Amino acid sequence: MDPHYVAGFIDGEGAFCVSIGKHKTLKRGLEVRPEFTIEVRADDRDVLERICVTIGCGAIYDAAYDRYGWYPHVKYKISNKYDLCTYLFPFLDACPLQAKKKDVYKMFKEIVLLARDKKHLTDAGFNRIVELREKMRALGKKARTHKL
């Protein structure tokens, strides 16, 4: 698949997420969990399969939304830090995003690199990750207009 088409598809449908969850065996008690996803209706699964081949890693999962009356969906996901650094980042650096999602990508990449380099184990590194995650979230929120 044309890599620039894939980058455009990511601009429109991709999501860069970072969750921070409890983890009993870690010193801080919290784990940084980065994740890149693209979710589409199940009848577009072949597009995700070709994107997976083009990027070179990731997995595709079924996502049923029957309880909401939605069509079934499929989700392409990369959550392994090694795969993000080895496959996704070089791909997106070679075929840069063009929309405002490029700013979210830069922050996501910095978070993953901090975690990969074990900087999240320091207070300064962990605080930087939380700061970047909040900025990512703010960029993803819809603008709210207030009527008087």
C-alpha positions in Angstrom: 0.0 0.0 0.0 1.3 3.5 -0.8 2.9 4.8 2.5 1.6 8.3 1.9 -1.9 6.9 1.7 -1.3 5.1 5.0 -0.1 8.4 6.6 -3.2 10.2 5.3 -5.4 7.4 6.7 -3.7 7.7 10.1 -4.2 11.5 9.9 -7.9 10.8 9.6 -8.6 7.6 11.6 -5.5 7.0 13.8 -5.3 7.5 17.5 -2.3 8.0 19.8 -3.2 7.2 23.4 -1.3 7.0 26.6 -2.9 5.5 29.7 -1.4 5.4 33.2 -2.6 2.4 35.2 -1.9 0.8 38.5 0.7 -1.9 38.6 1.4 -3.8 41.9 4.9 -4.8 41.2 6.3 -1.5 40.0 8.1 0.8 42.5 5.9 3.8 41.6 2.8 1.6 41.5 1.9 3.0 38.1 2.6 1.9 34.5 2.7 4.0 31.4 0.8 2.2 28.6 1.2 3.8 25.1 -1.0 2.6 22.3 -1.5 3.5 18.6 -4.8 2.4 17.1 -7.0 2.7 14.0 -10.6 1.5 14.3 -12.9 1.0 11.3 -16.0 -0.9 10.5 -15.4 -4.7 10.0 -16.2 -4.5 6.3 -13.0 -2.4 5.9 -10.8 -5.0 7.6 -8.8 -5.5 4.4 -7.6 -1.9 4.6 -6.2 -2.5 8.1 -4.6 -5.7 7.0 -2.8 -3.9 4.3 -1.8 -1.1 6.7 -0.4 -3.7 9.1 1.7 -5.2 6.3 2.9 -1.7 5.1 4.0 -0.6 8.6 5.4 -4.0 9.4 3.9 -4.8 12.8 0.7 -4.7 14.9 -2.3 -6.8 15.3 -6.0 -6.6 14.3 -8.8 -7.3 16.8 -12.5 -7.7 16.5 -14.6 -5.1 18.3 -18.3 -5.9 18.6 -20.7 -3.1 19.4 -23.9 -5.0 19.2 -25.2 -3.6 22.5 -25.1 -0.1 20.9 -26.7 -1.2 17.7 -23.5 -0.4 15.7 -21.9 -2.4 12.9 -19.1 -4.6 14.0 -15.7 -2.9 14.0 -12.0 -4.0 13.8 -9.1 -2.3 15.5 -5.5 -2.3 14.4 -3.2 -1.8 17.4 0.4 -1.4 18.2 1.1 -1.2 22.0 4.6 -2.7 22.3 7.2 0.1 22.9 9.8 -1.8 20.8 7.4 -2.1 17.9 6.4 1.6 18.2 10.1 2.7 18.1 11.2 0.2 15.5 8.3 0.3 13.0 5.8 3.0 13.5 8.1 6.0 14.4 10.4 5.5 11.4 7.4 5.0 9.2 5.7 8.3 10.3 9.0 10.2 10.3 9.5 9.1 6.7 5.9 9.9 5.7 4.9 12.7 8.1 1.4 13.4 9.1 0.0 16.6 7.6 -3.0 17.5 9.8 -3.0 18.7 13.4 -2.6 15.1 14.6 1.1 15.6 13.8 1.4 17.5 17.1 -0.2 14.7 19.0 2.2 12.3 17.3 5.3 14.3 18.4 4.1 14.2 22.0 3.2 10.5 21.9 6.7 9.7 20.4 8.4 11.7 23.2 6.4 9.8 25.8 7.3 6.4 24.3 11.0 7.3 24.1 11.0 8.5 27.7 9.4 5.2 28.8 11.7 3.2 26.6 14.7 4.9 28.2 13.3 4.3 31.7 12.9 8.0 32.3 9.4 7.4 33.6 11.0 5.9 36.7 12.2 9.3 37.8 9.9 12.0 39.2 11.0 14.5 36.5 10.4 11.9 33.7 7.1 10.7 35.0 5.9 14.3 35.5 6.9 15.1 31.9 4.9 12.2 30.6 1.8 13.3 32.6 2.3 16.9 31.2 2.6 15.6 27.6 -0.4 13.3 28.0 -2.6 16.2 29.3 -1.5 18.3 26.3 -2.4 15.4 24.0 -5.8 15.1 25.6 -6.4 18.9 25.3 -5.7 18.7 21.5 -8.1 15.9 21.1 -11.1 17.6 22.8 -13.7 19.2 20.7 -14.0 22.9 20.9 -16.8 24.0 23.1 -18.8 27.1 22.3 -20.9 28.8 24.9 -24.1 30.5 24.0 -25.2 33.5 26.1 
